[in-house]
Amino acid sequence: MKLSHFGFKLPDELLAEYPAENRDEARLMVLDRKKQTIEHKLFKDIIDYFDEGDVMILNNTKVFPARLYGNKEKTGARIEVFLLRELNEEQRLWDVLVDPARKIRIGNKLYFGDDETLVAEVIDNTTSRGRTLRFLYDGSYKEFRQKLTELGETPLPKYIKREVEPEDEERYQTIFAKKEGAVAAPTAGLHFSKHLLKRLEIKGIEFAEVTLHVGLGTFNPVEVEDLSKHKMDSEEAFVTQEAADIVNNAKSHKKRVCAVGTTAMRAIESAVSSNGTLNEFSGWTNKFIFPPYDFSIANCMITNFHTPKSTLLMMASAFAGHDFIKKAYEEAVKEKYRFYTYGDAMLIL
């Protein structure tokens, strides 16, 4: 398949700037691959499609406040610094993106906060906007991380044009977020409320938690027509033995195994054994899933509505079938489903 197969026209008004008032009352489109049918529901109706012993695989990554604003020494120019990943805890080295990048050169210093107690020195260029920073802070590592949290803001995606609001700190985090390390939320999980999780639990649905720290690479545009030539950025992923056991047990009993989101799907597909079961895994994955692709673990998937030509749409297309997903997206536009981070959801059975 080629990149041009994944283009479609998306009206601006379908970009969700805010989530549904109650997380589990977003709209839900249900696709049945076998019957090729499309149903329209609310997210909380998802419970009707699962039975005792079925498993939902959740990504428990936690978003940290990755966007900081600093001032350049001498000129005082305001610079946005987006923390991507920590390279060295002891030396406080971080991979970051800076904006405007043309103003930031090796040797420059940036000052953060009103009291300027946090300073960063640019020690390397990585990509056109990428830099390596060494943070200078008078305090323990724990105090340094606390300072980053204090000064950082919720890293809402750029297409959300409004200002970040205090409520975003809570609503841009899944209720099962535990392991800090993501710079973007695993958005399919944002639809779960505590109440819905409890109802699923009471019904006997089991949960397997995996971790994939979502990086910005997930959202990097694909710029090659031949998809096999696209390189995904690596993201750190963890699958515990406990999660693998829960999933493999459900598979052996022919139960429904549902990946909640493309990130959970990427994590498990990066940890498949040669006989098609889920293995314990700890490491980095740059797995890129696009059609045609044989999925080994999950037989069901929850996902959001994604941007044209995105790697996320390509994965959904590989799972549901390209023509079926195309039809579903046409219907989503017609029925005014809300797209992207704070938008509505899709269940693919």
Disulfide bonds with the S-S distance in Angstrom:
none
